[in-house]
């Protein structure tokens, strides 16, 4: 496991500490959870871009229209 040192303003550190305490976890665990979410969002965005580049724009718009009709 790697160690990472991050410099952040004192007020942000305090807020992160308060958030971690409210969740009943350590700041270390909180940062690990937040980084997992950030990486999942990054992977999802990249996967979407890759799939969109391979897809059919007309068909994609048709599906979005269908979704709009279903949610109205």
Helices and strands as residue ranges (DSSP letters): H 10-23, H 27-54, H 57-71
